[in-house]
Amino acid sequence: MAFIDSTVVNVAVSALQANFHASIFDVQWVVESYGIFLSALILVGGAAGDLFGRRRIFLTGVGVFALASLACGLASSIRQLNLARCVQGVGAALLVPGSLALISASFDEKSRAKAIGTWSGFTAITSAFGPVLGGWLVQHASWRWAFLLNLPLAAAVAAISLRHVPESRSSQGGKIDWLGAAFATLGFAGIVTGFLESSRLGWSHPLVLAGLLGGLALLGVFLAAEARAPSPMVPLGLFRSRSFSGANILTFLLYATLGIFFFLFPMALIQEGGYTPTAAGSAMLPMVLIIFLLSRWAGGLVQRYGGRVPLVVGPCVVASGFLLLVATIGGSSYWRAYFGGSLVLGLGMAITVAPLTTVVMGSVDKQHAGAASGINNAVARIAGVLAVAVLGSLMVRAFDSHLERGLTEMKLPPEVIEELRSKEGQFHQMEPPQGLDAGTDSGIRLVISNSFLSGFRIVLLCCAALAAGSGLVAALLIAGPAESRR
């Protein structure tokens, strides 16, 4: 449920815009409202399971997620959908960490690795086929069924859990860091609000300034509170390990590129390439399947070369994939425009993912392994949320700038330009005014298409830079095979 809902919205963006007559800013919030609460509260969900019972919190998360999914499916406005997505993010924050914790608690040390491997395999399969299923539902039924599908799944999960999953909890006590969770949630929400609304309102608008400055201040308070909390949500002492800090910086930079890419990629295929939602979801399969097929091989790279080498090489291959896409997007077919870049991206991520997990878990003491894994998971999700806000705003600005130049060069009547400017928030779904001659109409459509591709190329170049930067971080901070852990 959680993996499908984290990807299906990307395939459903065009359907949501058409159904609600929504702007790109509104649709960005559909993604961000879910991501903010999931990212900020995922560590709280894990701690709540340890304290109150892992099965109990897991089932609570399933119930909250199911009710929120029903609200998403019945939403009559974009605002209702965004509110329901916030609640859905809270439910996901309770059930996502609980699933792995239940597996870890239910198997002994000898069989645990195989159980976790099975769990990882199913998450990879869901990541691969979730967008395809979501795209099929959007195309052949309605975007609403992508959310309503969760109701029978939740009922099955609850029945299986109550019958077959034993209750467990931590033997060590502890408290939930509610204060830290509140500061983290409000801080991230403020920053995301500032970046998203800057494209519409401008940097000097009070809401934008309040969001950015208030968000940064709250995150500063969050760090100060964590340093003094008896049971902190984020144990800051873990970051004394240079490899742990480096691995999380690498995670942030690299997963930021994936967050914005998977947001814009289906949009480019559906709107610029004329793909169906099902085909757009299927277009992601090569990348995900390569990660799935090569992950076991990549896990052995750490034993042969240490963590540094694959974590330098992998992100550099990812950067090459983004550069290849910059050169080929806008081509005449999927195979020419996107397939090669997707393969290179998949290869780079396959080289990176398993060694990154190994470095994260190996850079701290065993008693902190759960916290280290949770922090790294949260960092990856936060990166995606911020990337959609920051690079999404950059995409909108690049689109508007290129559109202005193109319309000016066409020397259109002032009233036509004014009407097109009033629709800039509709992004790539802009339509020329009615009543124009065929040549002018096709010219405006070409300018809109080129503006989208120009903005997408700029974002892809930023992604390439971030991926290369993550490789540089690995070269500087990740310990080599002959170095002791620091």
C-alpha positions, -999 to 999 in steps of 0.1 A, spaced: 0 0 0 27 25 10 49 19 -20 21 21 -45 8 53 -30 42 69 -30 45 64 -67 10 64 -82 5 101 -78 33 108 -102 15 88 -129 -18 104 -119 -6 141 -121 -22 148 -155 -55 132 -145 -56 152 -112 -49 184 -130 -77 177 -155 -102 165 -129 -98 194 -105 -86 220 -130 -56 223 -107 -23 241 -113 11 225 -110 15 241 -76 -16 223 -63 -4 189 -77 30 194 -61 12 197 -28 -5 163 -34 30 148 -34 45 170 -7 17 167 19 21 129 20 59 131 20 63 157 48 44 137 74 59 104 63 95 118 64 91 137 97 73 110 116 88 77 104 112 76 133 84 83 157 65 54 142 94 31 148 98 43 184 60 40 191 61 3 179 90 -5 203 72 11 232 35 3 227 38 -29 207 49 -33 171 18 -52 158 -5 -27 175 12 4 160 15 -14 126 -22 -22 126 -30 14 138 -10 27 108 -29 3 84 -62 16 97 -53 53 95 -38 47 60 -70 29 48 -94 56 62 -72 83 46 -72 64 13 -110 63 14 -110 101 19 -85 105 -10 -107 84 -33 -139 104 -24 -122 139 -24 -143 165 -43 -116 192 -44 -78 194 -45 -78 208 -10 -97 178 4 -72 155 -14 -43 173 1 -57 171 36 -64 133 32 -28 128 19 -15 144 51 -34 119 72 -22 91 48 14 102 54 8 98 92 -6 63 87 24 54 64 48 66 91 33 41 115 31 11 92 63 14 71 89 10 100 66 -15 117 67 -40 89 105 -44 90 105 -43 128 80 -71 130 101 -93 107 132 -86 128 114 -95 160 98 -126 146 128 -145 133 160 -156 150 194 -143 139 200 -173 116 168 -170 95 164 -132 98 186 -123 68 165 -145 44 133 -130 58 145 -94 53 157 -104 19 122 -116 10 108 -83 24 133 -64 2 124 -84 -28 87 -77 -24 93 -39 -20 114 -40 -52 86 -58 -71 60 -34 -58 83 -4 -67 85 -19 -103 48 -27 -108 31 -2 -86 33 26 -112 21 2 -139 -9 -9 -118 -16 28 -109 -13 39 -145 -37 11 -156 -62 22 -130 -59 58 -139 -63 50 -176 -91 24 -175 -110 33 -144 -103 65 -125 -74 80 -105 -97 75 -75 -93 37 -77 -55 40 -72 -65 51 -36 -96 30 -31 -76 -2 -40 -60 2 -5 -93 -7 13 -94 -44 4 -56 -46 8 -59 -31 43 -86 -56 53 -64 -85 42 -33 -71 60 -53 -67 92 -67 -102 90 -33 -118 83 -16 -97 110 -41 -106 137 -40 -143 129 -4 -149 121 18 -120 135 28 -122 172 29 -90 193 64 -78 203 79 -48 219 113 -35 231 125 -47 265 143 -14 271 116 12 279 121 47 266 99 77 256 86 91 224 102 124 213 69 142 206 86 176 208 112 167 183 86 153 160 66 185 161 96 207 154 107 185 126 72 184 109 66 221 112 101 230 101 100 209 70 65 220 62 76 257 65 105 252 41 85 232 16 58 259 17 83 287 11 98 270 -20 66 259 -35 48 292 -31 78 312 -43 71 303 -79 35 317 -76 39 346 -51 76 357 -54 104 355 -29 94 387 -11 59 376 -3 53 374 35 41 338 33 72 327 14 96 345 38 77 333 69 78 297 56 115 297 47 128 316 78 104 300 102 111 266 88 149 270 92 144 284 127 123 255 137 148 230 124 175 248 144 153 244 175 148 208 166 186 201 166 190 219 199 161 199 214 175 166 201 209 174 218 192 177 252 164 151 248 167 119 271 153 97 243 160 117 211 143 109 178 176 115 161 206 106 183 231 132 171 260 113 185 258 89 156 270 116 133 304 116 150 312 87 127 326 102 95 313 73 74 278 76 88 277 113 82 291 108 47 266 81 39 237 103 49 249 133 29 253 110 -1 218 96 5 204 131 7 220 143 -26 213 111 -46 178 105 -35 169 141 -41 176 134 -78 153 104 -78 125 124 -61 123 151 -87 130 127 -116 101 104 -108 79 134 -103 87 149 -138 94 118 -158 58 105 -161 47 141 -168 71 143 -197 60 110 -212 22 117 -208 21 153 -219 50 156 -243 52 121 -256 15 113 -257 19 82 -236 -10 66 -218 -7 64 -179 -1 27 -182 27 31 -207 42 59 -186 42 37 -155 58 8 -176 85 31 -188 101 30 -153 104 -8 -153 139 -10 -169 155 11 -142 138 -7 -113 143 -42 -126 180 -36 -131 183 -25 -95 164 -56 -84 184 -80 -106 218 -66 -97 213 -58 -60 227 -91 -48 258 -88 -70 262 -52 -58 261 -64 -22 293 -83 -28 311 -53 -40 317 -41 -4 335 -73 5 358 -70 -25 364 -33 -27 351 -17 5 324 8 7 341 38 -9 347 25 -44 311 15 -53 298 46 -36 320 68 -58 315 48 -90 277 43 -86 267 80 -83 290 89 -111 272 64 -133 239 79 -122 252 114 -132 261 99 -166 226 86 -170 211 121 -163 235 136 -188 225 110 -214 188 119 -209 197 156 -213 211 148 -247 182 125 -259 149 138 -244 125 150 -270 135 122 -294 110 105 -317 105 73 -296 109 60 -260 138 38 -271 157 67 -285 148 94 -260 146 76 -226 155 39 -226 193 43 -227 193 69 -199 170 47 -178 193 17 -181 223 38 -171 204 53 -141 194 17 -130 229 5 -133 243 34 -112 216 29 -85 222 -8 -84 259 -3 -78 250 22 -50 220 10 -30 233 -22 -14 267 -9 -5 251 23 9 230 2 32 260 -18 43 281 13 50 252 29 71 247 -2 92 285 -9 96 294 26 106 277 25 140 276 0 169 251 -28 167 229 -14 195 223 17 173 217 -2 141 179 4 142 183 41 147 209 43 120 187 25 95 157 47 105 177 80 101 190 69 67 154 60 55 141 94 68 169 113 51 161 96 17 124 105 20 132 141 32 155 145 2 127 136 -22 102 160 -6 127 189 -7 137 181 -42 102 183 -55 98 217 -37 132 232 -47 138 218 -82 101 218 -90 101 255 -84 132 258 -106 114 239 -133 84 262 -132 106 293 -134 126 279 -163 94 270 -181 80 305 -176 112 322 -187 115 301 -219 78 306 -226 81 344 -223 109 344 -248 92 322 -272 59 341 -271 77 374 -275 95 361 -306 62 351 -322 50 387 -320 15 377 -309 -13 403 -301 -11 416 -265 -44 401 -255 -33 366 -266 0 369 -246 -20 382 -216 -44 352 -217 -14 327 -219 3 344 -190 -28 340 -169 -26 302 -175 11 298 -166 2 280 -134 -13 252 -156 23 245 -167 25 219 -195 -13 217 -198 -16 252 -212 -38 255 -243 -37 283 -269 -67 306 -269 -95 296 -292 -101 313 -325 -65 314 -337 -54 303 -371 -39 269 -374 -3 281 -379 -4 304 -348 -21 276 -327 6 250 -337 34 276 -331 21 283 -295 19 246 -288 54 241 -300 67 269 -277 49 254 -247 63 219 -255 99 234 -259 95 254 -227 87 222 -208 116 203 -223 140 232 -217 130 233 -180 132 195 -177 168 196 -192 178 222 -166 165 200 -138 183 169 -152 215 189 -153 210 198 -116 204 161 -109 236 152 -127 255 177 -105 239 164 -73 247 128 -82 283 137 -90 285 156 -58 273 126 -38 302 106 -54 326 133 -43 312 131 -7 319 93 -8 354 99 -19 361 123 9 341 108 38 335 71 34 362 49 48 382 27 25 388 -11 30 421 -5 48 408 23 70 394 19 105 360 31 113 359 67 125 
